Amino acid sequence: MRRAPSSTMPDSAGPIESLSPHRRNLLLGAGTAAIAIAPNTARASSTSTSSGAFAPHVPPAATGQSPWGDVLNETTAAPVSLRPGEAVLPTSPQPFTRIGSYHAHIYFDEDNHHKATLLRQWVLERFPVELGNWNLEPRGPHVTPSFYFGFTNDLLAVIIPWLQLNSLGLTILLHPNTNDPRADHLDYAMWINRSQPVNAYRMASHVEPHEVEKILPNTRPTIVPERG
């Protein structure tokens, strides 16, 4: 009785046994490759790194000591407060009569300057304000192009809601004018739409009464602000 030749493949392997050794190896190799590319982050990362195909560029390690020294044992220190009158909590609020007037600063850039032009025209047609010129570069504490107008306290209740509804999406800084210009811009300010940095930390924290901003209207309104 003739015995069948020995084989490592089970009888259930089926048609693959009838293929030539070359084609059989190709099929088995394709199956191995499919298993190799299955989601396995650690294995893929190891293979990529070892092959060098996707190895990251790592520059040589720097030598020396950090100029910051030993920071691991530093204690957390509170910065000096710049907010006026809060080193010790006040016992009573400040009088609102400290405010002599208000400024509105309207910021714009090369993409929305046409909106600033329209808003400026609307303002000078409707309100008796002190209208400044165009600042096409950063000026004073203002880090982007802008224009401003100043107005007296009696217009506050009208101008704030008017600007809220007619800002055209522009960023607007509203601040009072007191004897503390730095706090006026940093602590007492209001914003319409987005806020943005104001470089006012070097401004004076105290000026004499005669140095507080005065408003000298230079517009001639011809239109009464619209009412609903």
DOSE-692505 format. One record per residue (C-alpha): residue number from 1; residue in three letters; x, y, z. Coordinates in steps of 0.05 Angstrom, whole numbers, plus 5000, padded with zeros to 4 digits. Layout:
REM residues N
<NUM ALA <X Y Z>>,
...
END
This chain:
REM residues 228
<1 MET <5000 5000 5000>>,
<2 ARG <5029 5066 4977>>,
<3 ARG <5031 5120 5030>>,
<4 ALA <5014 5193 5013>>,
<5 PRO <5074 5239 5016>>,
<6 SER <5080 5277 5082>>,
<7 SER <5059 5350 5083>>,
<8 THR <5055 5405 5135>>,
<9 MET <4991 5432 5104>>,
<10 PRO <4926 5401 5128>>,
<11 ASP <4882 5364 5078>>,
<12 SER <4831 5420 5083>>,
<13 ALA <4879 5469 5051>>,
<14 GLY <4843 5455 4986>>,
<15 PRO <4864 5484 4918>>,
<16 ILE <4926 5519 4945>>,
<17 GLU <4960 5452 4946>>,
<18 SER <4953 5446 4871>>,
<19 LEU <4990 5512 4858>>,
<20 SER <5062 5515 4840>>,
<21 PRO <5109 5531 4897>>,
<22 HIS <5124 5600 4867>>,
<23 ARG <5050 5621 4864>>,
<24 ARG <5037 5590 4932>>,
<25 ASN <5092 5633 4962>>,
<26 LEU <5063 5696 4929>>,
<27 LEU <4994 5683 4959>>,
<28 LEU <5021 5668 5028>>,
<29 GLY <5064 5730 5024>>,
<30 ALA <5004 5773 5007>>,
<31 GLY <4967 5747 5067>>,
<32 THR <5025 5762 5113>>,
<33 ALA <5029 5833 5086>>,
<34 ALA <4955 5844 5099>>,
<35 ILE <4965 5824 5171>>,
<36 ALA <5026 5869 5177>>,
<37 ILE <4988 5932 5156>>,
<38 ALA <4930 5920 5204>>,
<39 PRO <4921 5978 5255>>,
<40 ASN <4977 5969 5305>>,
<41 THR <5008 6036 5323>>,
<42 ALA <5065 6010 5364>>,
<43 ARG <5085 5958 5312>>,
<44 ALA <5079 6007 5254>>,
<45 SER <5119 6059 5291>>,
<46 SER <5173 6009 5308>>,
<47 THR <5177 5984 5236>>,
<48 SER <5179 6054 5207>>,
<49 THR <5234 6077 5254>>,
<50 SER <5276 6015 5245>>,
<51 SER <5272 6019 5170>>,
<52 GLY <5288 6093 5170>>,
<53 ALA <5233 6110 5121>>,
<54 PHE <5196 6157 5169>>,
<55 ALA <5249 6169 5222>>,
<56 PRO <5245 6241 5250>>,
<57 HIS <5304 6288 5244>>,
<58 VAL <5333 6296 5314>>,
<59 PRO <5389 6348 5319>>,
<60 PRO <5447 6334 5365>>,
<61 ALA <5432 6347 5438>>,
<62 ALA <5454 6416 5463>>,
<63 THR <5507 6419 5516>>,
<64 GLY <5515 6468 5573>>,
<65 GLN <5468 6495 5626>>,
<66 SER <5402 6531 5618>>,
<67 PRO <5407 6607 5631>>,
<68 TRP <5344 6600 5673>>,
<69 GLY <5382 6561 5726>>,
<70 ASP <5345 6519 5778>>,
<71 VAL <5271 6531 5768>>,
<72 LEU <5246 6468 5801>>,
<73 ASN <5248 6498 5871>>,
<74 GLU <5221 6567 5854>>,
<75 THR <5162 6591 5895>>,
<76 THR <5101 6620 5860>>,
<77 ALA <5104 6695 5869>>,
<78 ALA <5046 6743 5859>>,
<79 PRO <5061 6799 5810>>,
<80 VAL <5053 6871 5832>>,
<81 SER <4982 6893 5819>>,
<82 LEU <4973 6950 5769>>,
<83 ARG <4899 6959 5785>>,
<84 PRO <4891 7025 5821>>,
<85 GLY <4868 7026 5893>>,
<86 GLU <4868 6950 5902>>,
<87 ALA <4932 6937 5940>>,
<88 VAL <4885 6939 5999>>,
<89 LEU <4811 6931 5986>>,
<90 PRO <4777 6999 5986>>,
<91 THR <4727 7015 6040>>,
<92 SER <4682 7053 5993>>,
<93 PRO <4672 7058 5917>>,
<94 GLN <4702 7112 5874>>,
<95 PRO <4657 7170 5855>>,
<96 PHE <4632 7166 5784>>,
<97 THR <4644 7241 5778>>,
<98 ARG <4718 7226 5768>>,
<99 ILE <4702 7213 5695>>,
<100 GLY <4709 7276 5655>>,
<101 SER <4693 7249 5585>>,
<102 TYR <4699 7187 5541>>,
<103 HIS <4739 7163 5481>>,
<104 ALA <4718 7112 5429>>,
<105 HIS <4774 7079 5390>>,
<106 ILE <4754 7042 5327>>,
<107 TYR <4804 6991 5301>>,
<108 PHE <4810 6968 5229>>,
<109 ASP <4858 6936 5180>>,
<110 GLU <4870 6929 5105>>,
<111 ASP <4811 6882 5099>>,
<112 ASN <4757 6923 5134>>,
<113 HIS <4780 6995 5127>>,
<114 HIS <4719 7010 5083>>,
<115 LYS <4675 6994 5143>>,
<116 ALA <4714 7043 5186>>,
<117 THR <4705 7096 5133>>,
<118 LEU <4630 7087 5133>>,
<119 LEU <4625 7085 5209>>,
<120 ARG <4667 7149 5215>>,
<121 GLN <4621 7184 5166>>,
<122 TRP <4559 7162 5204>>,
<123 VAL <4588 7188 5270>>,
<124 LEU <4607 7257 5244>>,
<125 GLU <4539 7265 5212>>,
<126 ARG <4501 7249 5276>>,
<127 PHE <4540 7269 5338>>,
<128 PRO <4576 7331 5365>>,
<129 VAL <4642 7297 5380>>,
<130 GLU <4716 7311 5376>>,
<131 LEU <4737 7269 5316>>,
<132 GLY <4810 7250 5309>>,
<133 ASN <4848 7237 5245>>,
<134 TRP <4865 7170 5214>>,
<135 ASN <4920 7130 5249>>,
<136 LEU <4945 7084 5194>>,
<137 GLU <5000 7056 5238>>,
<138 PRO <5002 7037 5312>>,
<139 ARG <5000 7100 5354>>,
<140 GLY <5006 7109 5429>>,
<141 PRO <4978 7048 5465>>,
<142 HIS <4939 7026 5403>>,
<143 VAL <4974 6970 5366>>,
<144 THR <4933 6970 5302>>,
<145 PRO <4907 7024 5255>>,
<146 SER <4850 7063 5285>>,
<147 PHE <4812 7128 5291>>,
<148 TYR <4780 7157 5352>>,
<149 PHE <4727 7205 5374>>,
<150 GLY <4717 7237 5442>>,
<151 PHE <4649 7254 5472>>,
<152 THR <4621 7285 5534>>,
<153 ASN <4586 7246 5589>>,
<154 ASP <4516 7268 5569>>,
<155 LEU <4523 7229 5504>>,
<156 LEU <4543 7163 5537>>,
<157 ALA <4472 7135 5542>>,
<158 VAL <4462 7146 5467>>,
<159 ILE <4530 7131 5437>>,
<160 ILE <4542 7063 5472>>,
<161 PRO <4477 7030 5446>>,
<162 TRP <4486 7065 5379>>,
<163 LEU <4556 7035 5371>>,
<164 GLN <4533 6967 5395>>,
<165 LEU <4482 6965 5338>>,
<166 ASN <4525 7000 5285>>,
<167 SER <4596 6974 5297>>,
<168 LEU <4596 6937 5230>>,
<169 GLY <4634 6882 5266>>,
<170 LEU <4694 6926 5281>>,
<171 THR <4731 6923 5347>>,
<172 ILE <4716 6985 5389>>,
<173 LEU <4749 7006 5454>>,
<174 LEU <4709 7053 5499>>,
<175 HIS <4745 7083 5558>>,
<176 PRO <4733 7140 5607>>,
<177 ASN <4781 7198 5617>>,
<178 THR <4802 7206 5689>>,
<179 ASN <4867 7228 5722>>,
<180 ASP <4894 7156 5713>>,
<181 PRO <4905 7145 5638>>,
<182 ARG <4935 7076 5647>>,
<183 ALA <4875 7051 5686>>,
<184 ASP <4828 7085 5636>>,
<185 HIS <4855 7040 5581>>,
<186 LEU <4868 6976 5620>>,
<187 ASP <4819 6972 5678>>,
<188 TYR <4761 7019 5665>>,
<189 ALA <4752 7002 5591>>,
<190 MET <4693 6971 5555>>,
<191 TRP <4695 6932 5489>>,
<192 ILE <4647 6924 5432>>,
<193 ASN <4659 6859 5394>>,
<194 ARG <4728 6828 5404>>,
<195 SER <4779 6857 5452>>,
<196 GLN <4852 6863 5431>>,
<197 PRO <4918 6881 5465>>,
<198 VAL <4928 6953 5488>>,
<199 ASN <4999 6972 5504>>,
<200 ALA <4983 7021 5560>>,
<201 TYR <5028 6995 5616>>,
<202 ARG <5077 7052 5607>>,
<203 MET <5023 7105 5609>>,
<204 ALA <5020 7151 5669>>,
<205 SER <4981 7127 5728>>,
<206 HIS <4967 7198 5752>>,
<207 VAL <4960 7265 5718>>,
<208 GLU <4941 7333 5744>>,
<209 PRO <4868 7356 5737>>,
<210 HIS <4886 7404 5681>>,
<211 GLU <4918 7346 5643>>,
<212 VAL <4856 7303 5640>>,
<213 GLU <4830 7297 5569>>,
<214 LYS <4782 7353 5549>>,
<215 ILE <4732 7346 5493>>,
<216 LEU <4729 7401 5440>>,
<217 PRO <4675 7380 5389>>,
<218 ASN <4695 7393 5317>>,
<219 THR <4637 7361 5279>>,
<220 ARG <4573 7393 5254>>,
<221 PRO <4518 7340 5257>>,
<222 THR <4464 7345 5204>>,
<223 ILE <4425 7281 5219>>,
<224 VAL <4386 7264 5282>>,
<225 PRO <4404 7193 5303>>,
<226 GLU <4351 7145 5278>>,
<227 ARG <4297 7121 5326>>,
<228 GLY <4253 7060 5320>>,
END
